[in-house]
């Protein structure tokens, strides 16, 4: 049986959204301006509606799984993820200034990245007895 006959059109759309979100999350892990966590959460949401196998894979993933668990259970972002996110935000601004990016673009970055940083900082950290970002129990 081929993939198309097993998935309804709406489940196929959810699957494509989930796969796209995982790809963007992977890029976000390497590129400072592109976030990782929101795309991981979106992928988990989409896979829950399209593919139990991919949803379970994402929840068990050693990097992405703890992000999802912390968000679902506590609405929390780990200290490590906060630090990485804030350093990435700072790096984007430093690179923009160093490359003589036009002031109007830097101004937009300051507003958007400032709001992003505020969101990150104001999220709680997960309790100490949860799974860490590297997938190990404390």
ABEGO torsion letter per residue (X at the ends): XBAAAABBAAAAAAAAAAAAAAAAAAAAAABAABBAAAAAAAAAAAAAAABAAAAAAAAABAAAAAAAAAAAAAGBBBAAAAAAAAAAAAAAAAAAAAAGBBAAAAAAAAAAAAAAAAAAAABBBBBAABBBAAGBBX
